[in-house]
Every structure is written in structure tokens, then in C-alpha cells.
Amino acid sequence: MRDYHLNKKKLTSEKISKFGNYQKYIALEAKDIDVAKDICNIVENASKYILNETDDWFDAMSVKRNLKEIKTMAKEFYKTAQERQVYTQRMQSLYEDMGNILNRYFEINGEITDEQKWT
């Protein structure tokens, strides 16, 4: 039983020492707003191009309806990215606070592998 607790303690200490590596995974989400801006720009430019290049064989009403729909989707995508950014910032803050407390009692550093992440 004593060996079990020692092994559990060692495993816990190893995992905690790698706590700092999760920051990069959380930070990736912070770039969502940049991606959303790019997508909105793509949609806007594509819409202008499509309207300028529409030949007589395109049904103008269908094209305008499609462009309106894609612009609405792009706006919703951007809005969702903004909302997600708020949660990502909250997650980053909580993560840093947890790390500060854990760092009082454990050394936090090192590289984490995918296998260690979930075991």
C-alpha cells in the first residue's frame, strides 16, 4: 500500500511539473479572432468579385441570396469567435492562477508528451 502511494505521489509530481506546457494549447484558441477577421475579409472580397463577374447566365437573385447568406454566416462566425475569445481569456487567467498556486509547492517546467497528457 505504501508503494502505491509513493508511485501515485511520484506520478502526480511528474504531471504537475509539466503544467506549464498546457499554456501553448490554451494560447492557440486566442488566435480565433484573427482567423475570423480573415474569413470575413475573404467573404467580403469574394462577394464583390462574384457580383462584378456575374454573367447573364447566373440567376442574379440566387447569387444575391447566396451572398447575403454567406455574409450572415461570416458575421455569426466572427461573433462566435469573439465570444470564444472571452472564454479563452478567462481560461488563460484561471490557468495562470492555478499555476501560481501549484508553483508554490511544486516545480513546474518540462515538456509533456501526448501520452503523459491523458494518463
The first five atom37 places (N, CA, C, CB, O) and aatype in JSON, in Angstrom:
{
  "aatype": [12, 1, 3, 18, 8, 10, 2, 11, 11, 11, 10, 16, 15, 6, 11, 9, 15, 11, 13, 7, 2, 18, 5, 11, 18, 9, 0, 10, 6, 0, 11, 3, 9, 3, 19, 0, 11, 3, 9, 4, 2, 9, 19, 6, 2, 0, 15, 11, 18, 9, 10, 2, 6, 16, 3, 3, 17, 13, 3, 0, 12, 15, 19, 11, 1, 2, 10, 11, 6, 9, 11, 16, 12, 0, 11, 6, 13, 18, 11, 16, 0, 5, 6, 1, 5, 19, 18, 16, 5, 1, 12, 5, 15, 10, 18, 6, 3, 12, 7, 2, 9, 10, 2, 1, 18, 13, 6, 9, 2, 7, 6, 9, 16, 3, 6, 5, 11, 17, 16],
  "atom_mask": [
    [1, 1, 1, 1, 1],
    [1, 1, 1, 1, 1],
    [1, 1, 1, 1, 1],
    [1, 1, 1, 1, 1],
    [1, 1, 1, 1, 1],
    [1, 1, 1, 1, 1],
    [1, 1, 1, 1, 1],
    [1, 1, 1, 1, 1],
    [1, 1, 1, 1, 1],
    [1, 1, 1, 1, 1],
    [1, 1, 1, 1, 1],
    [1, 1, 1, 1, 1],
    [1, 1, 1, 1, 1],
    [1, 1, 1, 1, 1],
    [1, 1, 1, 1, 1],
    [1, 1, 1, 1, 1],
    [1, 1, 1, 1, 1],
    [1, 1, 1, 1, 1],
    [1, 1, 1, 1, 1],
    [1, 1, 1, 0, 1],
    [1, 1, 1, 1, 1],
    [1, 1, 1, 1, 1],
    [1, 1, 1, 1, 1],
    [1, 1, 1, 1, 1],
    [1, 1, 1, 1, 1],
    [1, 1, 1, 1, 1],
    [1, 1, 1, 1, 1],
    [1, 1, 1, 1, 1],
    [1, 1, 1, 1, 1],
    [1, 1, 1, 1, 1],
    [1, 1, 1, 1, 1],
    [1, 1, 1, 1, 1],
    [1, 1, 1, 1, 1],
    [1, 1, 1, 1, 1],
    [1, 1, 1, 1, 1],
    [1, 1, 1, 1, 1],
    [1, 1, 1, 1, 1],
    [1, 1, 1, 1, 1],
    [1, 1, 1, 1, 1],
    [1, 1, 1, 1, 1],
    [1, 1, 1, 1, 1],
    [1, 1, 1, 1, 1],
    [1, 1, 1, 1, 1],
    [1, 1, 1, 1, 1],
    [1, 1, 1, 1, 1],
    [1, 1, 1, 1, 1],
    [1, 1, 1, 1, 1],
    [1, 1, 1, 1, 1],
    [1, 1, 1, 1, 1],
    [1, 1, 1, 1, 1],
    [1, 1, 1, 1, 1],
    [1, 1, 1, 1, 1],
    [1, 1, 1, 1, 1],
    [1, 1, 1, 1, 1],
    [1, 1, 1, 1, 1],
    [1, 1, 1, 1, 1],
    [1, 1, 1, 1, 1],
    [1, 1, 1, 1, 1],
    [1, 1, 1, 1, 1],
    [1, 1, 1, 1, 1],
    [1, 1, 1, 1, 1],
    [1, 1, 1, 1, 1],
    [1, 1, 1, 1, 1],
    [1, 1, 1, 1, 1],
    [1, 1, 1, 1, 1],
    [1, 1, 1, 1, 1],
    [1, 1, 1, 1, 1],
    [1, 1, 1, 1, 1],
    [1, 1, 1, 1, 1],
    [1, 1, 1, 1, 1],
    [1, 1, 1, 1, 1],
    [1, 1, 1, 1, 1],
    [1, 1, 1, 1, 1],
    [1, 1, 1, 1, 1],
    [1, 1, 1, 1, 1],
    [1, 1, 1, 1, 1],
    [1, 1, 1, 1, 1],
    [1, 1, 1, 1, 1],
    [1, 1, 1, 1, 1],
    [1, 1, 1, 1, 1],
    [1, 1, 1, 1, 1],
    [1, 1, 1, 1, 1],
    [1, 1, 1, 1, 1],
    [1, 1, 1, 1, 1],
    [1, 1, 1, 1, 1],
    [1, 1, 1, 1, 1],
    [1, 1, 1, 1, 1],
    [1, 1, 1, 1, 1],
    [1, 1, 1, 1, 1],
    [1, 1, 1, 1, 1],
    [1, 1, 1, 1, 1],
    [1, 1, 1, 1, 1],
    [1, 1, 1, 1, 1],
    [1, 1, 1, 1, 1],
    [1, 1, 1, 1, 1],
    [1, 1, 1, 1, 1],
    [1, 1, 1, 1, 1],
    [1, 1, 1, 1, 1],
    [1, 1, 1, 0, 1],
    [1, 1, 1, 1, 1],
    [1, 1, 1, 1, 1],
    [1, 1, 1, 1, 1],
    [1, 1, 1, 1, 1],
    [1, 1, 1, 1, 1],
    [1, 1, 1, 1, 1],
    [1, 1, 1, 1, 1],
    [1, 1, 1, 1, 1],
    [1, 1, 1, 1, 1],
    [1, 1, 1, 1, 1],
    [1, 1, 1, 0, 1],
    [1, 1, 1, 1, 1],
    [1, 1, 1, 1, 1],
    [1, 1, 1, 1, 1],
    [1, 1, 1, 1, 1],
    [1, 1, 1, 1, 1],
    [1, 1, 1, 1, 1],
    [1, 1, 1, 1, 1],
    [1, 1, 1, 1, 1],
    [1, 1, 1, 1, 1]
  ],
  "atom_positions": [
    [[0.82, -1.18, 0.0], [0.0, 0.0, 0.0], [0.87, 1.26, 0.0], [-0.94, -0.01, 1.2], [0.54, 2.25, -0.65]],
    [[1.97, 1.21, 0.73], [2.88, 2.34, 0.81], [3.5, 2.61, -0.57], [3.99, 2.08, 1.86], [3.65, 3.76, -0.97]],
    [[3.87, 1.54, -1.29], [4.44, 1.7, -2.63], [3.43, 2.33, -3.57], [4.9, 0.34, -3.18], [3.8, 3.14, -4.43]],
    [[2.18, 1.96, -3.42], [1.13, 2.53, -4.26], [1.07, 4.05, -4.07], [-0.24, 1.89, -3.92], [1.02, 4.8, -5.05]],
    [[1.09, 4.5, -2.82], [1.02, 5.93, -2.53], [2.28, 6.65, -3.02], [0.82, 6.16, -1.03], [2.19, 7.78, -3.51]],
    [[3.43, 6.02, -2.87], [4.67, 6.63, -3.37], [4.65, 6.76, -4.89], [5.9, 5.8, -2.93], [5.04, 7.79, -5.44]],
    [[4.18, 5.71, -5.56], [4.08, 5.78, -7.02], [3.08, 6.84, -7.47], [3.68, 4.42, -7.58], [3.33, 7.57, -8.42]],
    [[1.96, 6.91, -6.77], [0.93, 7.9, -7.09], [1.48, 9.31, -6.87], [-0.34, 7.68, -6.23], [1.24, 10.21, -7.67]],
    [[2.21, 9.5, -5.79], [2.8, 10.8, -5.49], [3.82, 11.19, -6.56], [3.47, 10.79, -4.09], [3.87, 12.33, -7.0]],
    [[4.64, 10.23, -6.97], [5.65, 10.48, -7.99], [4.98, 10.86, -9.32], [6.56, 9.25, -8.18], [5.39, 11.81, -9.97]],
    [[3.95, 10.1, -9.71], [3.23, 10.39, -10.95], [2.6, 11.77, -10.91], [2.16, 9.32, -11.21], [2.65, 12.52, -11.88]],
    [[1.99, 12.09, -9.77], [1.36, 13.41, -9.61], [2.4, 14.52, -9.72], [0.64, 13.5, -8.25], [2.16, 15.52, -10.39]],
    [[3.52, 14.36, -9.07], [4.59, 15.36, -9.14], [5.11, 15.53, -10.57], [5.75, 14.97, -8.21], [5.37, 16.65, -11.0]],
    [[5.25, 14.43, -11.3], [5.7, 14.5, -12.69], [4.71, 15.27, -13.55], [5.91, 13.09, -13.26], [5.09, 16.11, -14.36]],
    [[3.44, 14.98, -13.36], [2.41, 15.68, -14.14], [2.38, 17.17, -13.79], [1.03, 15.05, -13.9], [2.3, 18.01, -14.69]],
    [[2.44, 17.48, -12.53], [2.42, 18.88, -12.11], [3.64, 19.62, -12.65], [2.37, 18.98, -10.58], [3.54, 20.79, -13.01]],
    [[4.77, 18.95, -12.71], [5.98, 19.61, -13.21], [5.83, 20.03, -14.67], [7.19, 18.69, -13.05], [6.54, 20.92, -15.15]],
    [[4.91, 19.4, -15.37], [4.69, 19.7, -16.78], [3.48, 20.62, -17.01], [4.5, 18.41, -17.55], [3.07, 20.84, -18.15]],
    [[2.94, 21.14, -15.94], [1.77, 22.01, -16.0], [1.96, 23.18, -16.96], [1.44, 22.52, -14.62], [1.04, 23.57, -17.68]],
    [[3.14, 23.74, -16.97], [3.43, 24.91, -17.81], [3.27, 24.67, -19.3], [0.0, 0.0, 0.0], [3.1, 25.63, -20.05]],
    [[3.33, 23.44, -19.73], [3.24, 23.15, -21.16], [1.83, 23.29, -21.72], [3.73, 21.76, -21.42], [1.65, 23.37, -22.94]],
    [[0.84, 23.32, -20.87], [-0.53, 23.45, -21.36], [-0.82, 24.85, -21.88], [-1.51, 23.09, -20.26], [-1.78, 25.05, -22.62]],
    [[-0.01, 25.82, -21.49], [-0.21, 27.21, -21.92], [-0.3, 27.32, -23.43], [0.92, 28.09, -21.4], [-1.13, 28.06, -23.95]],
    [[0.56, 26.59, -24.14], [0.55, 26.71, -25.61], [-0.75, 26.2, -26.21], [1.73, 25.95, -26.21], [-1.18, 26.7, -27.26]],
    [[-1.39, 25.23, -25.59], [-2.66, 24.73, -26.1], [-3.78, 25.74, -25.88], [-3.01, 23.39, -25.44], [-4.65, 25.92, -26.73]],
    [[-3.75, 26.39, -24.74], [-4.75, 27.41, -24.45], [-4.52, 28.63, -25.35], [-4.7, 27.82, -22.95], [-5.48, 29.23, -25.83]],
    [[-3.28, 29.01, -25.57], [-2.96, 30.19, -26.38], [-3.41, 30.04, -27.82], [-1.46, 30.46, -26.34], [-3.73, 31.03, -28.47]],
    [[-3.45, 28.82, -28.33], [-3.88, 28.62, -29.71], [-5.3, 29.15, -29.93], [-3.82, 27.14, -30.08], [-5.6, 29.67, -31.0]],
    [[-6.15, 29.01, -28.94], [-7.53, 29.47, -29.06], [-7.62, 30.99, -29.15], [-8.35, 28.98, -27.88], [-8.59, 31.51, -29.7]],
    [[-6.62, 31.69, -28.64], [-6.64, 33.16, -28.65], [-6.53, 33.72, -30.06], [-5.52, 33.7, -27.79], [-6.85, 34.89, -30.28]],
    [[-6.09, 32.93, -31.0], [-5.93, 33.38, -32.37], [-7.23, 33.28, -33.18], [-4.84, 32.58, -33.05], [-7.25, 33.65, -34.35]],
    [[-8.28, 32.79, -32.59], [-9.56, 32.63, -33.28], [-10.06, 33.92, -33.89], [-10.6, 32.08, -32.33], [-10.59, 33.92, -35.0]],
    [[-9.91, 35.03, -33.18], [-10.43, 36.3, -33.66], [-9.7, 36.73, -34.93], [-10.3, 37.38, -32.58], [-10.31, 37.32, -35.83]],
    [[-8.4, 36.44, -35.01], [-7.64, 36.76, -36.22], [-8.13, 35.92, -37.4], [-6.14, 36.53, -35.99], [-8.26, 36.43, -38.52]],
    [[-8.38, 34.67, -37.15], [-8.9, 33.79, -38.19], [-10.27, 34.27, -38.64], [-8.98, 32.33, -37.68], [-10.56, 34.3, -39.84]],
    [[-11.11, 34.65, -37.7], [-12.45, 35.13, -38.03], [-12.39, 36.4, -38.88], [-13.26, 35.39, -36.75], [-13.17, 36.54, -39.83]],
    [[-11.48, 37.31, -38.55], [-11.32, 38.53, -39.34], [-10.91, 38.19, -40.78], [-10.27, 39.47, -38.69], [-11.44, 38.75, -41.74]],
    [[-9.97, 37.27, -40.9], [-9.52, 36.86, -42.24], [-10.67, 36.25, -43.03], [-8.37, 35.85, -42.13], [-10.84, 36.55, -44.22]],
    [[-11.45, 35.41, -42.39], [-12.57, 34.77, -43.09], [-13.6, 35.82, -43.51], [-13.23, 33.7, -42.19], [-14.13, 35.74, -44.62]],
    [[-13.88, 36.77, -42.65], [-14.83, 37.83, -43.02], [-14.31, 38.64, -44.21], [-15.09, 38.77, -41.81], [-15.08, 39.0, -45.1]],
    [[-13.03, 38.92, -44.23], [-12.43, 39.63, -45.37], [-12.51, 38.8, -46.64], [-10.97, 39.99, -45.07], [-12.79, 39.34, -47.72]],
    [[-12.28, 37.53, -46.53], [-12.37, 36.63, -47.69], [-13.79, 36.66, -48.25], [-11.96, 35.17, -47.31], [-13.99, 36.79, -49.46]],
    [[-14.76, 36.53, -47.37], [-16.16, 36.53, -47.8], [-16.52, 37.86, -48.45], [-17.1, 36.25, -46.6], [-17.18, 37.88, -49.49]],
    [[-16.09, 38.95, -47.85], [-16.4, 40.28, -48.4], [-15.78, 40.45, -49.79], [-15.9, 41.38, -47.45], [-16.45, 40.9, -50.72]],
    [[-14.53, 40.1, -49.92], [-13.86, 40.23, -51.22], [-14.44, 39.28, -52.26], [-12.36, 39.98, -51.07], [-14.6, 39.64, -53.42]],
    [[-14.75, 38.07, -51.83], [-15.35, 37.11, -52.75], [-16.71, 37.59, -53.23], [-15.48, 35.73, -52.08], [-17.07, 37.43, -54.39]],
    [[-17.46, 38.19, -52.32], [-18.78, 38.7, -52.68], [-18.68, 39.8, -53.74], [-19.51, 39.24, -51.43], [-19.44, 39.81, -54.71]],
    [[-17.74, 40.71, -53.54], [-17.54, 41.78, -54.52], [-17.14, 41.2, -55.88], [-16.46, 42.78, -54.03], [-17.65, 41.62, -56.92]],
    [[-16.23, 40.24, -55.86], [-15.76, 39.62, -57.1], [-16.92, 38.91, -57.81], [-14.63, 38.63, -56.8], [-17.1, 39.06, -59.02]],
    [[-17.68, 38.17, -57.05], [-18.8, 37.42, -57.64], [-19.81, 38.37, -58.27], [-19.5, 36.54, -56.58], [-20.29, 38.13, -59.38]],
    [[-20.12, 39.46, -57.57], [-21.08, 40.43, -58.12], [-20.54, 41.09, -59.39], [-21.41, 41.51, -57.08], [-21.29, 41.31, -60.34]],
    [[-19.26, 41.39, -59.41], [-18.66, 42.03, -60.59], [-18.52, 41.08, -61.76], [-17.29, 42.59, -60.24], [-18.57, 41.51, -62.92]],
    [[-18.35, 39.81, -61.49], [-18.09, 38.84, -62.54], [-19.31, 38.04, -62.96], [-17.02, 37.9, -62.09], [-19.22, 37.15, -63.81]],
    [[-20.44, 38.34, -62.38], [-21.65, 37.59, -62.69], [-22.05, 37.82, -64.14], [-22.8, 37.98, -61.74], [-22.28, 38.95, -64.57]],
    [[-22.12, 36.73, -64.87], [-22.55, 36.81, -66.27], [-24.06, 36.67, -66.34], [-21.86, 35.71, -67.12], [-24.72, 36.37, -65.35]],
    [[-24.59, 36.88, -67.51], [-26.03, 36.79, -67.71], [-26.58, 35.41, -67.4], [-26.37, 37.16, -69.14], [-27.76, 35.27, -67.05]],
    [[-25.75, 34.37, -67.52], [-26.28, 33.03, -67.3], [-26.5, 32.71, -65.83], [-25.34, 32.01, -67.9], [-27.14, 31.71, -65.5]],
    [[-25.97, 33.56, -64.91], [-26.26, 33.38, -63.5], [-27.6, 34.03, -63.17], [-25.13, 33.97, -62.62], [-27.92, 35.1, -63.68]],
    [[-28.33, 33.39, -62.34], [-29.57, 33.97, -61.83], [-29.19, 35.0, -60.76], [-30.54, 32.85, -61.24], [-28.75, 34.64, -59.67]],
    [[-29.36, 36.28, -61.09], [-28.93, 37.36, -60.21], [-29.57, 37.26, -58.83], [-29.27, 38.7, -60.83], [-28.91, 37.54, -57.83]],
    [[-30.81, 36.87, -58.76], [-31.49, 36.74, -57.47], [-30.85, 35.65, -56.61], [-32.97, 36.44, -57.68], [-30.67, 35.83, -55.4]],
    [[-30.51, 34.53, -57.21], [-29.87, 33.43, -56.47], [-28.5, 33.85, -55.97], [-29.74, 32.18, -57.36], [-28.12, 33.56, -54.84]],
    [[-27.75, 34.54, -56.83], [-26.42, 35.0, -56.43], [-26.52, 35.95, -55.25], [-25.69, 35.69, -57.62], [-25.79, 35.8, -54.27]],
    [[-27.41, 36.92, -55.33], [-27.57, 37.88, -54.24], [-28.02, 37.19, -52.95], [-28.57, 38.97, -54.62], [-27.57, 37.54, -51.86]],
    [[-28.91, 36.23, -53.08], [-29.38, 35.48, -51.91], [-28.22, 34.68, -51.29], [-30.55, 34.52, -52.3], [-28.06, 34.66, -50.07]],
    [[-27.42, 34.04, -52.14], [-26.27, 33.28, -51.63], [-25.26, 34.19, -50.94], [-25.59, 32.52, -52.78], [-24.72, 33.85, -49.89]],
    [[-25.01, 35.35, -51.54], [-24.05, 36.29, -50.95], [-24.56, 36.83, -49.62], [-23.78, 37.44, -51.92], [-23.78, 37.0, -48.67]],
    [[-25.83, 37.11, -49.54], [-26.41, 37.58, -48.28], [-26.28, 36.5, -47.21], [-27.9, 37.96, -48.48], [-25.95, 36.78, -46.06]],
    [[-26.52, 35.26, -47.61], [-26.44, 34.14, -46.67], [-25.01, 33.94, -46.16], [-26.94, 32.85, -47.34], [-24.79, 33.74, -44.97]],
    [[-24.04, 34.0, -47.07], [-22.65, 33.78, -46.65], [-22.16, 34.94, -45.79], [-21.74, 33.6, -47.88], [-21.36, 34.73, -44.88]],
    [[-22.61, 36.16, -46.07], [-22.22, 37.29, -45.23], [-22.81, 37.15, -43.83], [-22.68, 38.62, -45.87], [-22.15, 37.48, -42.84]],
    [[-24.03, 36.67, -43.74], [-24.66, 36.43, -42.44], [-23.88, 35.36, -41.67], [-26.14, 36.0, -42.62], [-23.67, 35.49, -40.46]],
    [[-23.47, 34.32, -42.36], [-22.69, 33.27, -41.71], [-21.35, 33.8, -41.24], [-22.47, 32.09, -42.68], [-20.9, 33.47, -40.14]],
    [[-20.71, 34.63, -42.04], [-19.41, 35.2, -41.67], [-19.55, 36.08, -40.42], [-18.82, 36.02, -42.84], [-18.7, 36.04, -39.53]],
    [[-20.62, 36.87, -40.36], [-20.86, 37.72, -39.18], [-21.08, 36.86, -37.95], [-22.07, 38.64, -39.41], [-20.57, 37.18, -36.87]],
    [[-21.82, 35.78, -38.09], [-22.07, 34.88, -36.96], [-20.78, 34.17, -36.54], [-23.15, 33.83, -37.34], [-20.53, 33.96, -35.35]],
    [[-19.96, 33.81, -37.52], [-18.67, 33.19, -37.24], [-17.79, 34.15, -36.43], [-17.96, 32.8, -38.56], [-17.17, 33.74, -35.45]],
    [[-17.75, 35.41, -36.84], [-16.96, 36.42, -36.14], [-17.48, 36.63, -34.72], [-16.97, 37.74, -36.92], [-16.7, 36.71, -33.77]],
    [[-18.79, 36.72, -34.59], [-19.41, 36.91, -33.27], [-19.06, 35.73, -32.35], [-20.95, 37.05, -33.41], [-18.74, 35.93, -31.18]],
    [[-19.13, 34.53, -32.89], [-18.79, 33.34, -32.11], [-17.32, 33.34, -31.7], [-19.11, 32.06, -32.9], [-16.99, 32.95, -30.58]],
    [[-16.45, 33.79, -32.6], [-15.02, 33.87, -32.28], [-14.78, 34.88, -31.16], [-14.21, 34.26, -33.54], [-13.95, 34.66, -30.29]],
    [[-15.52, 35.99, -31.2], [-15.39, 36.97, -30.12], [-15.81, 36.38, -28.78], [-16.23, 38.22, -30.44], [-15.14, 36.57, -27.77]],
    [[-16.93, 35.66, -28.79], [-17.4, 35.03, -27.56], [-16.4, 34.0, -27.06], [-18.77, 34.37, -27.78], [-16.12, 33.92, -25.86]],
    [[-15.86, 33.24, -27.98], [-14.88, 32.22, -27.61], [-13.62, 32.87, -27.05], [-14.52, 31.34, -28.81], [-13.0, 32.34, -26.13]],
    [[-13.25, 34.03, -27.6], [-12.06, 34.72, -27.11], [-12.23, 35.13, -25.64], [-11.76, 35.95, -27.97], [-11.28, 35.07, -24.86]],
    [[-13.43, 35.55, -25.28], [-13.7, 35.92, -23.89], [-13.47, 34.7, -22.99], [-15.15, 36.46, -23.73], [-12.83, 34.82, -21.94]],
    [[-13.98, 33.55, -23.4], [-13.78, 32.33, -22.6], [-12.33, 31.9, -22.59], [-14.65, 31.2, -23.15], [-11.83, 31.42, -21.57]],
    [[-11.64, 32.08, -23.7], [-10.23, 31.72, -23.76], [-9.42, 32.6, -22.82], [-9.69, 31.86, -25.2], [-8.54, 32.11, -22.12]],
    [[-9.72, 33.88, -22.79], [-9.03, 34.78, -21.87], [-9.31, 34.39, -20.42], [-9.45, 36.24, -22.12], [-8.42, 34.44, -19.57]],
    [[-10.54, 34.01, -20.15], [-10.9, 33.57, -18.8], [-10.12, 32.29, -18.46], [-12.43, 33.33, -18.69], [-9.61, 32.15, -17.34]],
    [[-10.05, 31.37, -19.42], [-9.3, 30.13, -19.19], [-7.82, 30.43, -18.94], [-9.45, 29.18, -20.4], [-7.21, 29.83, -18.06]],
    [[-7.25, 31.35, -19.72], [-5.85, 31.71, -19.54], [-5.6, 32.28, -18.14], [-5.41, 32.72, -20.6], [-4.61, 31.94, -17.49]],
    [[-6.5, 33.12, -17.69], [-6.36, 33.72, -16.37], [-6.45, 32.66, -15.27], [-7.44, 34.79, -16.16], [-5.63, 32.64, -14.35]],
    [[-7.44, 31.78, -15.38], [-7.58, 30.7, -14.39], [-6.37, 29.78, -14.41], [-8.86, 29.9, -14.65], [-5.89, 29.36, -13.36]],
    [[-5.89, 29.46, -15.61], [-4.72, 28.6, -15.76], [-3.51, 29.22, -15.07], [-4.42, 28.36, -17.25], [-2.79, 28.54, -14.33]],
    [[-3.29, 30.51, -15.3], [-2.16, 31.19, -14.67], [-2.29, 31.21, -13.16], [-2.03, 32.62, -15.2], [-1.31, 31.0, -12.44]],
    [[-3.51, 31.46, -12.67], [-3.73, 31.47, -11.22], [-3.45, 30.1, -10.61], [-5.18, 31.91, -10.9], [-2.82, 30.0, -9.56]],
    [[-3.93, 29.04, -11.27], [-3.67, 27.68, -10.77], [-2.17, 27.4, -10.78], [-4.42, 26.63, -11.62], [-1.62, 26.83, -9.84]],
    [[-1.51, 27.81, -11.87], [-0.07, 27.6, -11.97], [0.7, 28.32, -10.88], [0.0, 0.0, 0.0], [1.65, 27.77, -10.33]],
    [[0.29, 29.54, -10.57], [0.96, 30.29, -9.49], [0.84, 29.57, -8.16], [0.37, 31.7, -9.38], [1.81, 29.51, -7.39]],
    [[-0.33, 29.02, -7.88], [-0.51, 28.3, -6.61], [0.28, 26.99, -6.62], [-2.02, 28.02, -6.36], [0.98, 26.69, -5.66]],
    [[0.17, 26.22, -7.71], [0.91, 24.96, -7.77], [2.42, 25.18, -7.69], [0.56, 24.22, -9.06], [3.14, 24.38, -7.11]],
    [[2.87, 26.29, -8.28], [4.31, 26.59, -8.3], [4.85, 26.88, -6.9], [4.58, 27.77, -9.22], [6.06, 26.83, -6.69]],
    [[3.99, 27.19, -5.96], [4.41, 27.39, -4.57], [4.87, 26.08, -3.94], [3.27, 28.0, -3.74], [5.72, 26.07, -3.04]],
    [[4.32, 24.98, -4.42], [4.56, 23.68, -3.8], [5.31, 22.7, -4.67], [3.26, 23.09, -3.4], [5.88, 21.73, -4.17]],
    [[5.32, 22.94, -5.98], [5.95, 22.04, -6.93], [6.74, 22.84, -7.94], [4.9, 21.16, -7.63], [6.48, 24.02, -8.16]],
    [[7.72, 22.19, -8.54], [8.45, 22.81, -9.64], [7.68, 22.53, -10.92], [9.94, 22.26, -9.73], [7.37, 21.38, -11.24]],
    [[7.38, 23.59, -11.65], [6.62, 23.45, -12.88], [7.52, 23.8, -14.06], [5.34, 24.35, -12.86], [7.95, 24.94, -14.21]],
    [[7.79, 22.8, -14.88], [8.54, 23.0, -16.12], [8.55, 21.69, -16.88], [9.99, 23.51, -15.85], [7.88, 20.74, -16.48]],
    [[9.3, 21.61, -17.96], [9.43, 20.37, -18.71], [8.47, 20.28, -19.86], [0.0, 0.0, 0.0], [7.55, 21.08, -19.98]],
    [[8.69, 19.31, -20.7], [7.88, 19.07, -21.89], [6.94, 17.92, -21.63], [8.77, 18.78, -23.13], [7.34, 16.9, -21.06]],
    [[5.71, 18.05, -22.02], [4.71, 16.99, -21.81], [4.46, 16.26, -23.13], [3.37, 17.59, -21.25], [4.36, 16.88, -24.19]],
    [[4.36, 14.98, -23.04], [4.05, 14.19, -24.23], [2.56, 13.94, -24.29], [4.82, 12.84, -24.24], [1.86, 14.08, -23.29]],
    [[2.06, 13.57, -25.47], [0.64, 13.27, -25.6], [0.24, 12.13, -24.68], [0.29, 12.92, -27.05], [-0.86, 12.12, -24.12]],
    [[1.12, 11.17, -24.52], [0.82, 10.02, -23.67], [0.68, 10.45, -22.2], [1.92, 8.94, -23.8], [-0.22, 9.98, -21.5]],
    [[1.55, 11.34, -21.74], [1.5, 11.8, -20.36], [0.28, 12.67, -20.1], [2.77, 12.57, -20.02], [-0.25, 12.72, -18.99]],
    [[-0.16, 13.37, -21.15], [-1.25, 14.32, -21.01], [-2.51, 13.69, -20.45], [-1.55, 14.94, -22.34], [-3.19, 14.3, -19.63]],
    [[-2.82, 12.49, -20.88], [-4.11, 11.9, -20.55], [-4.03, 10.72, -19.6], [-4.8, 11.48, -21.8], [-5.04, 10.07, -19.34]],
    [[-2.86, 10.42, -19.09], [-2.76, 9.28, -18.17], [-2.71, 9.76, -16.75], [-1.53, 8.43, -18.47], [-2.62, 8.95, -15.82]]
  ]
}
